[in-house]
Structure formats: structure tokens, C-alpha cells
Amino acid sequence: MVSPEQKIGIAVVGTGFGQKIHIPGFQHHHRTEVVAVHNRDLATAKEIAAKHNIPNACDNLDDVLALDLVEAVSVTTPPFLHYEMGKAVLAAGKHLLLEKPMAMNAKEVKDLYNLAQAKGLVATADFEFRFVPSWQLFAEYLQQSYVGKIRLIKIDWIVVSRADPQRPWNWYARKDRGGGALGAVGSHAFDYISWLFGDVKSLSAHLACAIPERRDPQDGGKLKPVDADDTCLVTMELADGTPCQLNISSVTYNGRGHWVEVYGEKGTLVLGSDNLKDYVHGFKLLAAPAGEYLKEVEIPQRLDFPQTFPDGRLAPFVRTVDLFVESIDRGKSLTPSLKEGVYSQLLMDLTHQSHNSRSWVDVPKLDLFLG
């Protein structure tokens, strides 16, 4: 149990998304202090540490974990590194905040979840949409049965982020490194489907790659193969029988953005944003009883962020830090934890299985999967 006045020493491992969001998010929070940063290149680690006034820079994870100042570790590296790094963090007795996708498969995430449970450590998953005001209001409307019995859920996440064939090749292009649109944003979608609508009973999926080669600037601009998905179509039957369609693409010029449409016996709810440059800023909630026109719903002040930032991802991440800190204070992982991370990863695994077998697959109950 941590005193509410005590600062929690944080190490940030990974400096891409880590430097853009995690370091400023932890430094903004009144209860956390970034005391170490890790990059595989020591010179880069030192440069980032100096830029952000972080006292320790390391290129070896063991050196990070040996620091007494480090009580918790945020892992923001590419997903193929998450399992071994997460396991080392927990084995060292440090609390863990893990970026999505959680790992390379659900068994790895399950192992991390079980290790955290066995050692009495907090393990939090960074599913940020749960902390966005418009999404929280959307959840309230659903909990109040605004639409009644749901007849159809349709989700479009259609963006332009990788539409340019000149965007360089890197780990994101490789399926064996956890790259692709399914891992990048499907992990979020599967989490919020579970949060908002309940368990998935079965699914059928098709994955595609529209741009099969990209140039690698680290290898003289050589063309290299891309085998990670950039478009995912997933049809689901939820546990209560509701049909749900999820369409994801990162290669759509002038795509419509990110929209969740819920059609029910008593009305309709639509949550969405056409902002293609910031996947948090710009969401609005529209609602209509049956037979009436959709109208935008004002977000109540009680749900508003106390502060917003130019990068929309930062404010919900600060709320994720709130949850992480509260979990550490209370001595147990609050939702979303790695338990929710296991479920998101399980649905991604089954999406690949369905695509490969060209068939519907059943989704096991999470508690049965966890054993």
C-alpha cells in the first residue's frame, strides 16, 4: 500500500509513443515521477533523459529494474517485445503499465496476468477510450437502455494513416512482430466492444494487405515485403445474439474516421469523429428516439477532462495514470487490467484463426480461458 502523498517512481521503457505520451503524461500527474528511461541505444536514452529532465538513462532493462527509485514500469515498446519485458518487470517486483496490443498472443498475456496475480502486483492495460468523456457518456446511455434491445452494432474505423505507399517499412509491416491495423486499433475496438456491449460468442474475419511492399530507409531504401494487415473486416455475434460488424482500414484516403453506430428497438446512438489526424479529439455523441432525427448530445461538465492538450491522446492517458496510481494505492489492479488485455488479445488471435481457416470460430468464456 502506497501513501496518497508519496510519489511513485516510474521507468518508461520505449521512446516512440513513450516519449510522445507516456513521459509527458507521467510528468503531468501529481503522483508520478519519471525517474528512468530506457532505449536500446544508450546515446538516445541519454538524449531523451536530458530533454525531459529524467535522472537515469539505460540501454539495458536489468539496469532499469535494479534502480531502487523505480517502483513501476511503463512498457511502450513494439508488441513483440512486450512479453519478455513484462515478465522481467513483474519478476523484479515492479508494477506494470502495458501498452496495447498486449503481446503476440493471448497465452503470453495470460502468463503475465497470472504472474502479476501471483506476486500481488498491479498490471494495467492502456485502453484509453474508456477515459474519453464522449465515450463515457455513450456508456451511460447504453447502461440506461436508451436504445432498448440492440438490433445492430456497426463500427467503422476507416483512416488514412498508412495510405501513402511511401510511408517507410518498419516492424509495423511484419505480422511476426505484431504489426498491422488489427493490433494497432483492433485491440482498442475489441476492448470497448467487451466494455460497452458484453462478451463475443463467435466471429468471422477477413484480413487484407493493400500495400505489399514498402521501402526501408535503414537498408538503403530497399523494397521489403509487407505481410501485416492494413484492412480488417470482422463480423461478430455477441453473447446475447446481437450482430456486430467491425470494419478497420488504415489505407483509406478521405476515410470517414471512427464511428460506432448502435441501432435498437427504442432509438439510435451514434458516436464518432471524422478527425483523421487525432484519434481522440473530435468525438461527438448523437442520439435519437425511434422516428426522430439525430441530435448532438452535450457532454456534461462532470465528464470533461480537467485539461486538454494539443495531442488528444494525452488527456485520456493521464486518466489511465489516475487508474494506475489508484490501483497501486489500493494494492489491486482495477479495470482495465491485464485481464481485459487477455480478452482483447484472445479476440485478435481468433480473428487471425478465422481468416486463416475461412470459417466462423467460437469465442471461449474469458474465465474458462484463464482457467
N, C-alpha and C positions, 0 to 999 in steps of 0.2 A: 504494500500500500504506500502510495506516494503522498506527501503533504501537499495540500492545494496551493501552497505558496512556493513550493520547490520547483525550480526549473528542471526540465528533463533534457539531458544531453542527447543530441541526435547526430548520427552519421548519415550522410547522403551518399549512396553508392550508385554511380552512374550520373553522367553530367550532361546528357542531352535534355530530355524532359526534366531531369533532376535540377539542372541549372535554371531552366525557364520557369518552373512552377514549384518544385519541392523546396529548393533553398529559399526563395523569397517567401513562400508560404509558411515555412517553419520560422523564419526570421521575423515575420509579421506577428506570429502568435505570441501572446504574452507568457505562455508557459513552456515554450520550447526554445532551445538554443542549439544552433548548428555548431558542433564542436569538431567535426571532421568531415572531409570529403574524399571520395575515392575515385580515381580514374586509372586505367591500366598504364597510362603514360604519366610518370611522376612529374615531369615538367608541366604538363597540362593541369594535373591536380594542384600543383603549387600556384600556377597562374590563377586558377579559379578560386582557390582559397584566399589568395591575396586580394582579388577583386571583391570578394564578399566578406572579407574580414573574418575568415574561419581559421582557427588556430592550428589545425592539423591537416596535412595533406598526405595521402598514402596511395601507393600503387599496388598494395597487397592487402587483401581482405583480412588476413590474420592480424596484420598490424592495426587495422581499424578496430577489430574486435578485442584486441589486447588493451585498448585505452580504457582506463577506469572511468573517464568522463562520459563515455558512450553508454547510455542506458537503453537506447532504442535505435534501430537502423531502418532507413527507408531505402528499399531496393528498386531502382528505376532503370536498370539495365535492360537490354533486349531479352525477350522471354526465354530464349534457350539457356540463359544463364541463371534464371530465377531459382530453379530447384536447388542446385548445389549451393548457391549463395544463401538462399533462405534457410537451408538446412544448417549451414555453418553459423548463421546468425542465431538461430534458436538453440543450437548445441552450445553456443557460448553464453547462453542465459540472457540474451538481449531480446527485447520486444521487437516485433516486425511489422512494418507497413509495406505492403507489396503491391506493385503496380500490376495492372491487367495488360494482356492476359496473364493469368497467374503463373503458368508454367507451360510445358509442352503437351501434357495430357493430364487427365483427371486423377490418375493414380499418384502422380507426383504431388499434386495439390493436396490430395487426401493424406499422403505421408507427412507433408508439412503441417496440416491441420492436426493430425494425431500427435505429432511431436510437440507442437505448441500446447496442446491439451495436457500431455504427459508432464511437461515441465512447468505448467502453470503460468505460461507467458501469453501476452496479448499478441494476436495476429490479425491485423486489419486489412481489408481489401479496399483499394481506392476506386470505388464505384461512385463517381461524382454526381451523376444525375439525381441520385436520391436527395441531394442537398441544394438543388436549384429551386428557387421559390415557385416558379410556374409549375414545375413537376410536383412539388409538394402539394400545391392546390389541386392539381389534377388528381393526385392520390386521394385527397379528401373528398372530392366529388364522386370518385368511384366508390369509396367506402360508404358514402351516404346514398349509394344506389341511384344516382342522378339519372342514369340511362335505363335503370331497371335491368332485366335479364339481358345480357350482352348477346347480340346476334353475330357480330363480326368485328374482328380487330385487324386493322391494316396498318402496317408500319413501312414507311419509305425512308431510307437513309441514303439519299442519292446526291453525291457531291463530286467535286472536281479535283480533289487533292492530288490524284495521281493520273489525271487525264493526259498530261503532256508527256509524250514518249521520250522527251529529252531529260526528264527527271532521272537522276542517276541511279544506277544499280547499287544496292547495298544488301544488308541482311534481310531487309523487309521483302526483298524479291524472292526469298528462299522459304519454301514450305518447311524444310527441315530445321529452320531457325525460328519458326513461329511467326513468319511474316504473313502479310495478306490482310485483306479487309475484314475477314471474319474475326481474326484475333484482335485487330485494332479497334473495331467498333461493334462487331457482333458480340464480343464479350460483354460490353455495356448493355446491348439490347437484350441478351438472354437474362442478364441480371434484372433489368427493370421489368421484363415480362413476368418473371417469377414474383417480384415485389408487388407489382400492380395487379396482376391477373391470376396468379397461382401457378401450380405445377403444370408441366407439359406432359401429356400422356404419350404422344407419338409424333414423329416428324418425318418429312420427306424433303430432300435438299438437292440443289444443283449448284455447283461452283464453276466459275469460268475465269479465264485469264485473257484479257483483250490485247495486252501488250506483251508478247512472248520474249522480247529481248530489250535490254537497256544497256547503256554504256557505263562502264566502271571507271570513274576518274582516277581511282587508286591504281589502276592497271593500264595506264596509257590510253584510256578511252575505249578499251576493247569491249565489243558487244558480248554480253553474257546472258545466259538463259534466265527467264523468269518463270517459276512454276508455282508461285503463291497466288492465290485467288485475288482478283480485284472486283468481282461481282458474285454475289451470293443470293440465291432465292431459296427461302425456307418456308414450307407450309407446315403448320402445326395444328394438332388437336389438343386443346388443353384438357386438364383432368375432368372439368365439368362439361366437356363436349364442345366448348366454344371453338370455332375455327379462327386461326390467326395466321396472317400472311406477313412475312418479313422479307423486304427487298433491300439489298445493300449494294451500292456500287460506288467506287472511288474514281471512276474514269468517265464521268458524265459531264460534258461541258453544259453549263447552264442547268444543272440538275436542280430539282425543286427543293433540296435541302433535307431536313429531318422532320418527319411528321408522323404522329401517332393518331389514328382515327378509330374511334370506338362508337359503334352503332348498336343501339339497344331498343328494347320494346317501348321505352318511355322517352327516348331522345338520343341526342348525339353529342359527343365531346371530341374536339379536335385540338391537339397540342402540337405546335410546330414552329419551325424557324426556317426562313429562306436565306439566312446568312451563311454563305459558303466559305467565309474567311475565319469564322469564330464559332466553334460548335456549342458554345454556351450562351453567348449574347444573342438576343433577338427572339427568344421563345415567347409565344403568346398562347393563351388558352381561349378557345371559342366554345360556346355551349348553346344548345337549343333544345327545348322540349319538342316532342313529336309535332310535326306540322308547322313549326315556326322557323324563321331564319336564324342562322348562326350569328351570335354577337360576342364580341370580345369581353372577357371577364377581367375585371380589375384585380390585380394581385394585392391582397391585404398587407398592410404595413408590418403586421406581426411576422410575416414570412420573408420580408425583404432582407437582402444582405445588409449588414451594418455598413459595409464599404464595398464598392466595386472597383475594378482595376481595368486597364486597357485590354489585358488578356482575360477573356471571360472565364477561363479555366481556373484562375487563381482564387476567386471568392469561394466557389464550392470546395476547392481543395483545402482552404482554411477551415471550412466546416468539417471536412474529413479529419483534419488535425484536432479539432474540438473533440470529435468522437474518439480518436486515438488517445488523447490525453485523458478523457473521462474513463476510458477502458482501463488505462494504466492506474488511474486513481482508485478505481473500484476493484481492480485485481481480476477482471474477466473481460473477454472480448465481447463487445457489443456489435449489433448488426449495422453494416455488413462486415462480417468476419471472413476468415478463410472458409468457413462452412458455405457461405454464399458463393465464394470463389470456386469451390469444388463443383457446385451445381452449374455455374456458368461454363466452366471448362468441360464438364460432362456433356452438356448440350453441344458444345463445339466439336468434341470428339465424335458424337453421334451424327452431327452434320456431315463430317468427313466420311463416316461409315456409310451413311445413306447415299451420299454422292457416289462413292466407290462401288456400292452394290446395286445402285439404281433402284432402290426399294425403300419402303417405309420401315422405320425402326421404332421399337418401343423404348420409352424412357423409364428406367427404374426409379423407384422412390428414393429420394436422397438418403433417408435414414437407413434403408436397406443397403445402398451403395457404400455408405460409411461403415456399415457393419456394427 
